[in-house]
Amino acid sequence: MISVVKFRQVTIDDVDAVLALWRRGGVEHNPEMDRDEIVTKLDCDGELFILAERDDSIVGSVMGTYDGHRGRVKRCVVDPGQQGTGLGREIMTELERRFAARGITELRLEVWATNTGAQAFWSNMGWDYLEDIRYYTRSLRTE
């Protein structure tokens, strides 16, 4: 029997555990930048940065953001040992509940073209794929 999942807001004490989860889940890109992203997020819409715990272990996380127009979903990660249990659906239900409680009703997310597992997950969750949008980025970091 699978135990109950508990959701809570990520705190500064969780940074290393979230980074470890992202590594296990294959979404780590640059550990230093990832750490900065987590710490910065805690000060902005922190209640939308959710941690999922089961049996006192971190088993998932998702980062929700709001730009004043749309909610965005970033870094939805489920521990590989927990994938296929419905945890991804549960954590997204919790994030969507939090968005709705704030009056945020339009959501977007991005998925790497090579991440076919995530694409299947989002399609199964009822998200629409928009073929006509091209995503651009620009870094203002100075090294």
Backbone hydrogen bonds, N-H to C=O, Kabsch-Sander energy under -0.5 kcal/mol:
donor,donor_aa,acceptor,acceptor_aa,energy
6,K,53,E,-2.9
8,R,51,L,-1.9
10,V,49,F,-2.4
14,D,11,T,-2.0
15,V,12,I,-1.1
18,V,14,D,-2.8
19,L,15,V,-2.5
20,A,16,D,-2.2
21,L,17,A,-2.2
22,W,18,V,-2.8
23,R,19,L,-2.1
24,R,20,A,-2.6
25,G,21,L,-2.6
26,G,22,W,-0.6
26,G,23,R,-1.1
27,V,22,W,-2.5
28,E,22,W,-0.8
34,D,30,N,-3.4
35,R,31,P,-2.3
36,D,32,E,-2.2
37,E,33,M,-2.5
38,I,34,D,-2.2
39,V,35,R,-2.6
40,T,36,D,-2.7
41,K,37,E,-2.1
42,L,38,I,-1.5
43,D,39,V,-0.5
43,D,40,T,-1.3
44,C,41,K,-1.5
48,L,45,D,-2.5
49,F,46,G,-1.9
50,I,48,L,-0.8
50,I,62,V,-2.5
51,L,8,R,-3.2
52,A,60,G,-3.2
53,E,6,K,-2.9
54,R,57,S,-2.5
57,S,54,R,-1.5
59,V,52,A,-2.8
59,V,57,S,-0.6
60,G,52,A,-1.2
61,S,77,V,-2.2
62,V,50,I,-1.9
63,M,74,K,-2.8
64,G,48,L,-2.3
64,G,62,V,-0.6
65,T,72,R,-2.3
67,D,70,R,-1.9
71,G,106,E,-3.0
72,R,65,T,-2.6
73,V,108,R,-2.3
74,K,63,M,-3.0
74,K,72,R,-0.5
77,V,61,S,-2.9
77,V,75,R,-0.9
79,D,59,V,-2.7
82,Q,79,D,-2.7
83,Q,79,D,-0.8
83,Q,80,P,-0.7
85,T,82,Q,-1.5
87,L,82,Q,-0.5
90,E,86,G,-2.2
91,I,87,L,-2.9
92,M,88,G,-1.9
93,T,89,R,-2.2
94,E,90,E,-2.1
95,L,91,I,-2.2
96,E,92,M,-2.9
97,R,93,T,-2.0
98,R,94,E,-2.1
99,F,95,L,-2.7
100,A,96,E,-2.7
101,A,97,R,-2.2
102,R,98,R,-1.0
102,R,99,F,-1.1
103,G,100,A,-1.8
104,I,99,F,-2.4
105,T,103,G,-0.7
108,R,71,G,-1.8
110,E,73,V,-0.6
115,N,112,W,-1.7
116,T,114,T,-1.6
119,Q,115,N,-2.0
120,A,116,T,-2.2
121,F,117,G,-2.2
122,W,118,A,-2.8
123,S,119,Q,-2.1
124,N,120,A,-2.6
125,M,121,F,-1.5
126,G,123,S,-1.5
127,W,122,W,-2.4
131,E,129,Y,-0.8
133,I,130,L,-1.0
